[in-house]
C-alpha cells in the first residue's frame, strides 16, 4: 500500500537539471515528497560520473 517511485540515477539527475533550469525545484520537491519509497538504481555509476557527483554533493 505504499506509493513507490522507481527511477535510475541518470533519470533523476536529468529531472533535477530540468527543474533547476526552469526554476521549479520547489515543485520538484513537492512531487517527490508524495512518494513513500523512492528506489534509485545505478547509484554507483552516478557517483563516479563527475557531473552526477556535483549534484549528489549539493
Secondary structure as a PSIPRED ss2 file (coil, helix, strand):
# PSIPRED VFORMAT (PSIPRED V4.0)

   1 X C   1.000  0.000  0.000
   2 X C   1.000  0.000  0.000
   3 X C   1.000  0.000  0.000
   4 X E   0.000  0.000  1.000
   5 X E   0.000  0.000  1.000
   6 X E   0.000  0.000  1.000
   7 X E   0.000  0.000  1.000
   8 X E   0.000  0.000  1.000
   9 X H   0.000  1.000  0.000
  10 X H   0.000  1.000  0.000
  11 X H   0.000  1.000  0.000
  12 X H   0.000  1.000  0.000
  13 X H   0.000  1.000  0.000
  14 X H   0.000  1.000  0.000
  15 X H   0.000  1.000  0.000
  16 X H   0.000  1.000  0.000
  17 X H   0.000  1.000  0.000
  18 X H   0.000  1.000  0.000
  19 X H   0.000  1.000  0.000
  20 X H   0.000  1.000  0.000
  21 X H   0.000  1.000  0.000
  22 X C   1.000  0.000  0.000
  23 X C   1.000  0.000  0.000
  24 X C   1.000  0.000  0.000
  25 X H   0.000  1.000  0.000
  26 X H   0.000  1.000  0.000
  27 X H   0.000  1.000  0.000
  28 X H   0.000  1.000  0.000
  29 X H   0.000  1.000  0.000
  30 X H   0.000  1.000  0.000
  31 X H   0.000  1.000  0.000
  32 X H   0.000  1.000  0.000
  33 X H   0.000  1.000  0.000
  34 X C   1.000  0.000  0.000
  35 X C   1.000  0.000  0.000
  36 X C   1.000  0.000  0.000
  37 X E   0.000  0.000  1.000
  38 X E   0.000  0.000  1.000
  39 X E   0.000  0.000  1.000
  40 X E   0.000  0.000  1.000
  41 X E   0.000  0.000  1.000
  42 X C   1.000  0.000  0.000
  43 X H   0.000  1.000  0.000
  44 X H   0.000  1.000  0.000
  45 X H   0.000  1.000  0.000
  46 X H   0.000  1.000  0.000
  47 X H   0.000  1.000  0.000
  48 X H   0.000  1.000  0.000
  49 X C   1.000  0.000  0.000
  50 X H   0.000  1.000  0.000
  51 X H   0.000  1.000  0.000
  52 X H   0.000  1.000  0.000
  53 X H   0.000  1.000  0.000
  54 X H   0.000  1.000  0.000
  55 X H   0.000  1.000  0.000
  56 X H   0.000  1.000  0.000
  57 X H   0.000  1.000  0.000
  58 X C   1.000  0.000  0.000
